[in-house]
Amino acid sequence: MKKILGMTAILFTLSSSTFAQENEGGNEHMHVPAVVKNANLKKYPESKTHHITWEKEKGNFEANWGGKDGEASSVTYTPSGVFIEIVKEIPTKDLPKGVLSYVKEHYKSPGFGDVGRVLDARGKTSYEVEINRKDVIFDENGNFVKEEK
């Protein structure tokens, strides 16, 4: 009987941690397809050594890991496991000069959040700065592209 109870506890613990990992972001019924998880581990094997949290963004799946807030790396995949982009957290000082100039000119009191360098599936670099709870996107030269909510 002790063996059965011990195995039950182990299985419960394993399934609970998997459930928690798949249901980040407040959606308790979210399921991350195995093809998406496998694509992430294949492209970023270093993510295996971190606790990965998943969330849905615009119908796609986003894996987050690393850093103080658990989001130093943020990778987005389609539901079929196709890589879309990775956002790597960077210090504000590493942004192109044009970004800071634009922010000073267009935002009265910018509340900076996450700052990241984006690399998309085509190899194109851009920058993403969270300001006042909105993502402000800049091209590789620091020119404003768009603001997203």
C-alpha positions in Angstrom: 0.0 0.0 0.0 2.9 2.4 0.8 4.3 1.8 -2.7 1.0 2.6 -4.3 0.6 5.8 -2.3 4.2 6.8 -3.1 3.7 6.3 -6.8 0.5 8.2 -6.7 2.2 11.1 -5.0 5.0 11.1 -7.6 2.6 11.0 -10.5 0.5 13.8 -8.9 3.6 16.0 -8.5 4.8 15.4 -12.1 1.4 16.1 -13.6 0.9 19.2 -11.4 4.2 20.7 -12.5 3.4 20.0 -16.2 -0.1 21.5 -15.7 1.4 24.6 -14.1 3.9 25.0 -16.9 1.3 24.7 -19.6 -1.2 27.0 -18.0 0.7 30.2 -17.4 -1.0 33.5 -18.2 -4.3 32.8 -16.4 -5.7 30.4 -19.0 -6.2 27.2 -17.0 -7.3 25.2 -20.0 -4.4 26.0 -22.2 -2.6 23.1 -23.8 0.8 23.6 -25.5 1.1 21.1 -28.4 4.0 18.7 -28.2 5.2 19.9 -31.6 5.6 23.5 -30.2 7.5 22.3 -27.1 9.7 20.1 -29.2 10.5 22.9 -31.7 11.5 25.1 -28.7 13.8 22.5 -27.2 15.4 21.8 -30.6 16.0 25.5 -31.5 17.0 26.5 -27.9 18.3 23.5 -26.0 19.5 25.8 -23.2 15.9 26.5 -22.4 15.7 22.9 -20.9 17.7 24.1 -17.9 15.2 26.8 -17.1 11.6 26.8 -15.9 9.6 27.6 -19.0 6.3 29.4 -18.8 3.9 29.4 -21.7 1.2 31.9 -22.8 -0.9 32.4 -25.8 -0.4 35.6 -27.9 -2.5 36.3 -30.9 -3.2 32.6 -31.5 0.4 31.6 -31.2 2.4 30.1 -28.3 5.1 32.1 -26.4 7.7 30.4 -24.3 9.4 32.5 -21.6 12.4 31.7 -19.5 15.4 33.2 -17.7 16.2 36.4 -15.9 14.7 37.9 -12.7 11.2 38.0 -14.0 11.4 34.7 -16.0 11.2 36.5 -19.3 14.8 37.2 -20.3 14.1 35.1 -23.4 10.7 35.1 -25.1 10.1 32.9 -28.1 7.0 32.8 -30.2 5.8 29.8 -32.4 2.8 29.1 -34.5 0.5 26.3 -33.3 2.3 23.9 -35.7 5.7 24.7 -34.2 7.0 27.2 -36.8 9.4 29.7 -35.2 8.2 33.3 -35.5 10.7 35.3 -33.3 12.8 35.5 -30.2 13.0 38.6 -28.0 16.1 38.7 -25.8 16.1 41.1 -22.9 18.8 43.8 -23.1 19.8 46.8 -21.0 18.3 50.1 -22.0 21.9 51.4 -22.7 22.2 48.9 -25.6 19.3 50.3 -27.6 20.2 52.3 -30.8 20.5 56.0 -30.1 17.3 56.8 -32.1 15.1 54.9 -29.7 15.9 57.0 -26.6 15.6 60.2 -28.6 12.1 59.1 -29.9 10.9 58.1 -26.5 12.0 61.4 -24.9 10.2 63.3 -27.7 7.0 61.3 -27.8 6.3 60.1 -24.2 5.9 62.6 -21.4 6.8 60.3 -18.6 7.8 56.9 -20.0 7.4 54.1 -17.6 9.9 51.7 -19.1 9.2 48.0 -18.8 10.9 45.2 -20.7 13.5 46.2 -23.3 14.5 43.6 -25.9 16.3 42.8 -29.1 14.0 40.9 -31.5 15.3 38.4 -34.1 12.6 37.1 -36.5 12.5 34.0 -38.6 14.0 35.9 -41.6 17.0 37.0 -39.4 15.8 40.6 -39.2 16.6 42.5 -36.0 14.3 45.0 -34.4 13.8 46.4 -30.9 10.8 46.3 -28.6 10.4 48.6 -25.6 7.5 48.4 -23.2 6.4 51.9 -22.4 3.3 52.7 -20.3 2.1 49.1 -20.8 2.4 49.2 -24.6 5.0 47.7 -26.8 6.8 50.2 -29.0 8.7 48.7 -31.9 11.8 50.1 -33.6 13.8 48.9 -36.6 17.4 47.8 -36.4 18.6 51.5 -36.7 16.3 52.7 -33.9 13.6 54.3 -36.1 10.0 54.1 -34.8 7.9 51.4 -36.6 4.7 51.1 -34.6 3.0 50.9 -31.2 1.2 47.8 -30.1 -1.3 47.3 -27.2 
